[in-house]
Structure formats: structure tokens, C-alpha cells
Amino acid sequence: MQDLFSLAGRTALITGGSRGIGRMIAAGFLQAGARVYISARKAAACDATAAELSAEFAASGPCISLPADVATEAGLRGLVAAYAARESHLDILVNNAGAAWGAEFDEFPEAGWDKVVDLNLKSPFFLTQALHGLLKAGAARGHCAKVIHIASIDGVSVNPQETYSYAASKAGLIHLTKRMALKLAPEGIVVSAIAPGAFASEMNRDARDHGDAVAQRIPARRIGVADDMAGAAIYLASRAGDYVVGSTLVVDGGVTYAR
């Protein structure tokens, strides 16, 4: 059973890994034995988180910082080059970097579409495309390579917030997961997704700052904690999740069904 969920000997790259859900997944992967690279737009924050995780999980090996803005082609290509300079293969890619934008319908700007859709929907596709060769090399090592997209329950059901581009981008990412999965599964690359609910993060400040109030709207009566996210990601990334192809795992304490 330990081997079923082990990530020992595998390499992982997590975008948006300096904070929030990305950091939760990075910590979980380190504990499960993976060699972990994290990326984030702000170099100082990325470096600091990598240093913190390396110290916290010293027995598991270092966490390595590769700062990049994956919303741009230059940043994306730079990240791929930086990773390829250090590793000859990639076992796990977590497309977690994301953005949100809220505005009333009559005032919602085009910039709020471009920024959010470019990062949330376009970047996961083109980063995976650019890492395709390294993922195939990972799959050739005797186990499936994994691509995990971090979507949102806002892409599954509708909430009252006017975050039009965010909800649309996450719904699109869920469908993109299915399309990419069908293409890449025959190559031993398994694509899946996670749709988180309320987790304390910079993006979900309501859960971060008003967790007790938010918990009252959740059937499980609590917001998500780091182990909830790490456990879901480890499941999909490990051999345990090899047959989960194109599916989105909802991790929300029951909110989607209660809406």
C-alpha cells in the first residue's frame, strides 16, 4: 500500500507553487518522496517557499525554485529551459498557477478576460505541450507520467460572485482535461484535474480571513486544510491514480452538491 501512493524517485514541477494550494501540493509531494520544483511569477516568494520547504522536509530532499511567469510565452519557454537544464525527464506536472477577476457585468473589462484566461486556460495547454517530450521520457521509465490541472468548483457549478472569466476558464480547463487525456493516455501520460472548494489562500481570501463563517455553508462544516489537497494530489500523481484518466476530482467538503 505504501508503494501504491509513493512518489519516491519521481520528479514534479508545480506552477504557482509559492503559496496556497500549490504550496500544499509541493509539501505533500515532498513527504511522498518526490523531487519537487516549484515555479511562481515573483522570484523572491518562490525562492523563499523553496527554502522553507527544503528546511521543513530536509529528509525528503530539496525543493527547487524556478521562478517564471507562465502567462507569457517567454516566461513559459524560460521555465521549460530551466527545468530541462536540470532534469532529463518529468514525471508529474501540476498546472496550478491561476488568477481571478471580479467585476459587475456591465463593467467587466476585456483585461479581466485576457489576464485570467491566458493564465488559467491557455498556459496549462501550452506548458504541457512544451514539456511533452520530457513527460514522454518520464513515462518511458516504467510508470505513467501525470499532468494534473488545478480547476475549481466554480467551473463545475455557479456561485453568486461575478467572476465571469474565472468561472469560464475553470470550466474550460475541466473540458480541456478530457480532451488532452484522450490524446496523451496512449503515450502513458495520464491527465486529470482537481476542483478545489474553499481553501485558505491569497486567491480565496474569504476562506482565509473568515474561515468559521465560510464553514457554515459547507456540509462538512469546515474549510479545506493542507492534507486534504495534498492527499488528493498524491492520489492522482501516484500509481494509485493511474486509471483516473480525464476525470476531475472535486475536493470541496460537499459544497457543489449543496448549491
N, C-alpha and C positions, 0 to 999 in steps of 0.2 A: 504493500500500500504506500509506503514512503517513496518507492521508486515511481509509482504512478503519478504522484504530484511533485516530484523532484524536478528542479531546473538545473541541477548540477551539470557543469560542463557546457552550458548554453550561454550565448551572448544575447543581450537585449538592448534595444535602443528605444527610448521613451521620449517623445516630444512633449513640451510643456511639463517637463519633469521637475522643475524647481519648486513647485508648490502644489497645494491642493491634491486633487485626485492623482495627478502624475507622480507626485512625491509619495503618496500612499502606495502606489503600484511599484515604484522603484524600491521602496523599503521592503515590500513583500517579496519581490524577486530576489533581492539580496539574501534575505533569510532562507529562500528556497534554493539558493546555491548558484544563481546566475551571475555572470559578469555583466554589470549594468553600466550603460552610457545614458546620460540624460542631456537633453537639449532644451534651451529656452532662449527667448529673444534678448533678455537682459543678462549680459555676461556675468556681472557681479553676483546676481542672485543665483545663477546656475552654478557658478564656482562655489559659492557658499554652501548651497544644498549638497553638492557632491562631497565637499569636505565634511559636512555634518554626518551624512550617511556613511561615509567611509570610516569615520571615527566610531559611529554607533554600531556598525556591523563589521568591525575590523576582522573578525574571524571568517567572514564570507568573501573578503577581497574588496578592492577599492571600487568606489563609484566614480565614474569618469565624466567630466563636464565637457560638452561640445556645444558651446553657445552658437545659436543661429536663428535667423528669422525665416521660418519655413513658409511664411506668407508670400515671400518673394522668390523668384526663380534663382536669383543669385545666392540668396541665403540657403535655399534648398540644395542647390548644387554644392555649395560650400560644406554643408553638413555631410553630404554623401562622401565628398572627397576626404573630409577629416576622419570619418569613420573608416573608410576604405584604406586609409594610410595606416590604420592600427589593426584591422581585422581582415581576414580573407573570406569571411562568411558572416551571415546574420541569421540567427535562429528565431528571434522574436522582435517584431516591430509593433510598437504601441503608438498609434496616431491619436494623441491626446490634446495637442495644442489647440486652443479654441478661443473664441471671442463672442461677446454678446452685445446687443444694441437695443435699447428700448426707447420708443417714442410713439406718440399718438398717431393714429392712422393718417390724418391729414397733414402731419408734419414730418412723417418718416422720410429721411433723406436718402438719396442714392448712395451716399458714402456709407450709410449704415448697412446697405446691401453688399457693397463691394468688399468692405473690410471683413465682414462676417462670413460671407460665402467663400471668399478666397481662402481664408484660413480654415474654416470648418469643413468645407466640402471639396474644394479644388486641391488643397495641399495634401490631404491623405491619399488621393489618387496619384498625384504626380510624384510624391515622395516614395510611395510603394513602387511605382513604375521605375524610378531612378535606382531603387535598391533591388530590383527584380533579380539581377544576376547574383548578388550576394545572398538573397533569400533562397535561390535555387541551389547555391553552394551549401547553404545550411541544410536544406532538405536532402542533399546527397550524403549527409553524414550519418544516415541511418534512422532519422526521426523526422517528423513533419516540421517544417518551418511554420511560424504563426504570424499572422497580421491581425491585430486587434484594434478596431476603431472604437473610440470613446464617443458615443452618441449622447442621447439624453431622453428622459421620459417625455420631454416636450416635443420630441419627434414621433412619439407614439400616440399621445393624446393631447388635448388642447387645455391650456390653463388661461386664467384671466389676463395675464400680462401681455402687453402689446410689444412683444419681441418677435416681430414678423420674420425677419431674416434668420434669426437664430432657430426658431422652430422649423422653418422651411429647410434650412441647411442640415439640421439633425435628422429630419425625416428623409431628406435626400441621401444622407450618409447611410442610413439603415438600408435603403434600397440599393445603394451602391455596394454595400457589403455583400448582398446576394449576387449581384452581377459579377463582382470581382471573384467571389468564391467559386462560382461555376467555371470561370476561366482558369483559375490557378490551382484548383484542387487536383487535377490530373498531374500536376508537376510536384505534388507533395507539399504545396503551400496552402495552409488552411486559413481562411479569412472568416472572422466572426466579429461581433461587436458587443459592447456593454452599454446599456442605457441606465445611467445612474439617476437616482432621485435626489433627495435632499442630503447633501454632504457639506460640511463646513468648509468654505473655500472663499477666495477673493471674488470668484465669479458668483457664488451663491452666498452673498453677504447676509441674506435673511436667515439662512440656516446657521451661519457663523455667529451672528450677533443676537439672534432671537431663537435659539435652538429649542428652548422649552415651549415657546408658543407654536413654533412650526410643528413640533412633535405631536401636538394635539390634533393636527389634521392628518396624521399618518396612522394607519391601522396598527402598525407595530408600536406606536406611541414613543418613538424616538427617531432622531435623525441618524443617518448612516455614520459609522465610525471607520477608522482606517482598516481594520481587519476585514470588514465587510467587502471593501473594494479590493483589497489585496487577495482575499480568498477567491473572489470571482475571477480576477485576472490570472492568478496562478492556475486555477482550474482550466481555463481556456488555453493558457500558454503551455501547459504540461501535457504529458501523454494522456492524461485523463480526458482532455478535451479534443482529442484527435478526430473524433467522429462528429463534432459540432461544426458543421460546415454552412456558412452563410446565415446563421441564426444570430439574433440579438438577445442577450441575457439581460433581463430587466432586474435591476437591483435597487428597489425603492421602498421596501417595507410595506408594500401593498397599495401605494398611492394611486397607481394607474387604474386599478380596479375600483377604487373608491371615487374617482372623478365623475 
